[in-house]
Amino acid sequence: MASLPQRGVVDVDAGAPAAAARARAKRDPTRSPWLTIVVLAVSVGLWELAARATIPILLPGPMDVARAAWKSASDGSLFRHIGASYFRILAGWIIGCAVAIPFGIVAGRSKWVRAILDPYIEFFRFIPPIAFVTLFMIWFGLGEVSKVALIVYTAFFTTFLATLAGAMSVEQERIRAAQCLGATRSQVFFRVVVPGTVPHIVTGIRLSLGLAFMTVIAAEFIAAQTGVGYMIFSARLFAQTEYVFLGIIVLGCMGFFANWVLRKLLSRIAYRYDVKL
């Protein structure tokens, strides 16, 4: 019988696949940061050429947008807009996901709960959040509550549906195996159902984060005095196209950073449950 490895002894063979994977990743040119830099440089160059072929009000050049960014950053308005949008997005997204995940797991494992919630879910999930902007303004006023409520609405349905699908897809054989080993109902729920739903939960919260950005910009177009959406809308009124471009670029950078942070936070969960991020 093969002996167990001693404590403190490194198993070279076990670490070989991981080392080989890291070596392949280093040799992979698609993962090089230089590729990203080259693509960005080429994109900016093409943008500059296209801007020179037209007028600034239709397509401002990179330097025009850079000057607008410097001016907005100098007076602090750019950071106020970013902070306001981030607050609305994160507050609504966290609340929506926190409510949707337990509801989705319970509904996925209980036919009665699913039957009760199904008519409401099937009705409201087809109504876009922007349809509730006016109603939420009447109910919650023009402050932050109405905008956060829209994000909650968006994040809830996306995360709930993903979690529901995950809870329903847990193999019945795994549940029966746990029951045969003497697991109680609570142990089956927390040690079989919940871990089996995690990959779908991760997918749901990542999708809902992207949709939260879309929703808050739409809300800020209509009922806001701060935020990136308000900055884009007000620039449109004054034909300041460079600020419209600035708002779009800032929004993309905000989403990129938020997704990067989320992936870092989920990396340990993704590794444990073999989830691709």
N, C-alpha and C positions, 0 to 999 in steps of 0.2 A: 504494500500500500504506500502510495506517495506521501511523503512527509509534508506537513504544513510549513510554509515559509516562516522563518524566525522573525520576531519583531525587530525592526530597524534595518533589516536586510532588504535592499532594493532588488526587485525582480526586473532584470534587464530586458528579458523577453517581453514582459507585459508592457513595458514602456516603449518598446520598439515601434508599434503602430502609431502611437501618438507622435513620436519623434519624426517618423517618416511623413506623417500628415503635415507637421509644421514645416518640414523641409520642402514639401511640394507646394505649400502655400507661399513660401518665400520665392520659389522659382516661377510662380504663376504671374505673368505680366499684368493680368487683369486686376490684381490686387495691389499693384504698385501705386503709391500716392502721386507719383509723377504723371501717371496717365490722367488722373483727375485734373492736375494742374494744366497739362497740355490741352485737355478738352475745354477747360474754362478759358484759357488764353485764346484758343481758336474761336470760341463762341463770342468773346468780347470783340475780337478783331472783325468777325463777320457783322456783329452788331454795329460797330463803328462805320464799316463800309456801307451798310444799309442806311444808316442815319445820314450819311453825307449825300446819299442819292435822293433824299426827300427833305421835307422841312421839319423843324423841331417840334411843331405842334402835333405832327403826325407820328414822328418817331424821334424822340430826343436821343442824343448820343450818350455814351457812357460817362463822359466828363460832365455833361449837364446833370445827369442823375447824381453823380458824385458831389457836385456843388450843392445840389438840393439836400443831399444827405448831410453834408457838413453844416449847412445852414440850420437844418432841423436839429441836429445834434448839439450845435452850439447854444441854441436857445432852450434846449431841454425838452422841446415838444416831442421829438421823436421817441425819447425814452418814456415819456408819459403815455404816449399812444401804445407803445409795446407793453408797458406794464399793465395798462387797463385791459388790453386784449388778453394777455396771458392770465390775468386774474379771473376773468370771466370764463375762459376756456377751461382752466384747471379746476376751478370750483365746480362748475357744472358737470364736467367730465367725471371727476372723482365721486360726486354725489350720485350721478346717474349709474355709474358702474357699481358702486357700493350697494345700491338698491336692486339693480338688475341681476347680479350674480346669484344671491341667495334665492330670489324669486325664480330664476331660470332653472336652478338645480332642483328645487322643490317641484316645480311644474313638470320638469322632465321625468321625475320619478313617481309622480302622483297623477293618476288619470283624472281624479276628481278636480284637483287644482287646475290641471290643464284644460279640462272641459269648461270650467268656470271662466278662466282667463282667455280662452281662445277667441270668443267673439270680439272682445275688446282689442286684443292684439291684432287680429286680422283686419279690424276696422281702422285703428289709429296708425298702424305701421305704414299705410299707404298715403297718409297725410303729411306733406313736408313741413318741417318746423317753421318755415317762413310764413305759412298760412296762419300761424298763431301769433304773429308779431303784434298785430293790432289788438287782438283779444288780451294778450298778456300785458300790453301797455295799459289797457283799461283796468285789468284786475290788479296788477302789481305796480303800476305807475311807470314813470320814465327813468327810474333809478336802475341800480345793478340787478335787482331781484328779477325783473322781467327778462333780462338778457341771460342771466344764469339759468333761469327756468327753461329757456329755449334749449340751452346746452344739455340740461338734465333730460329733457324730452328726447333729444337726438341720441345721447349716449345710452339712454335706457333701452330703447328698442333694438339698437344694433347689438349691444352686449347681451341683452336678454335672449334674443333669437339664437345667437351663437352658443350661449350657455345651455339653452334648452336643447339644441341639437346635440351638444356634447353629452348631456345627462341621459338623453334618450338612446344614445348609441353605445353606452357602456354594455359590454357583453354580458349576457345573462349567465354564461358559464362561469365567469369570474365571481359573480355574486353567489351562485350555488356552491362553488368551491369554498368560498369564505364561510358560508353557512354550514357546510359539512365539517369544517374545522372548528365549529363552535362559536363563530362570530355572532355577536348580537346585532340588532337592527342598527343601532347607532354606530357600531364598529364597521358594519358593511357600508354605511353611508359615508363616514368620514375617511375610511381607509381603502375603499374600492370605488365608490361612485364619484366622490370629489376628486381624487387623483386622476380618474379616467376622464374627467371633464376639463381638467386644466388646459390641455392644448387648445380646446375650443374657446375657453375663457380668454386665453392670451390673444387669440385671433380677434375675438370680439372687442377687447379693450383697445387693441391697436387700430382696428377699423373705426371705432367710435371716436378715437382721438382725431383722426383725419377729418371726419364729418363734423366734429366740434369746431374746427377751424372754419369750415365752410359756413356753418350756421352763425357763428359770432360775427363774421364779416357782413353777412346779410342783415343781421340785426343792427349792426352799427351803421349801416347805410341809412336806416330809417329812423332810429331812435337812440342817438348817442351824441355826446359832445366831445368824447375822447375815443381813442382806439384806432387801430390801423384801418379798419373799414371806414370810419369817419374821415380819416386823413385822405383816403382815396376818393371818397364821395365829394368832399369839399374841394379837392383839387380839380375834380371834373367840372364843378360849377364855375371855377375861375380859369378853365382851360390851361391849367398847369400840368401838362402831360408828364413832365419830368417827376412830379410828385406822385402821379399815378404809378409810374414805373417803380419809383422808390417804394411805395406801399406794397406793390406786388413782390418785389425782391425781398423786402423785409419780412413779408408774410411767409415766403418760401424758406427763408433762413430760420424763422421762428419754428416752423414745422419740422425742419431738418434737425434743429437742436432738441426739440421736444421728443422727437422719435429716437434720437441718439441716446438721450437720457433714459427713456423708457426701455430701450433695448439693453442698456447697461443694468438697469434695475431688474429686468426679467432674465438676465443671462444665466443666473444660477438656477432659476426655475426651468428655463429652457433646456439647460444641460441635464437636469435631473429627469425631466419627462420627455427628453428627446424631441423638443419643439424647435422648428426652424424659424429663426427671426430674420 
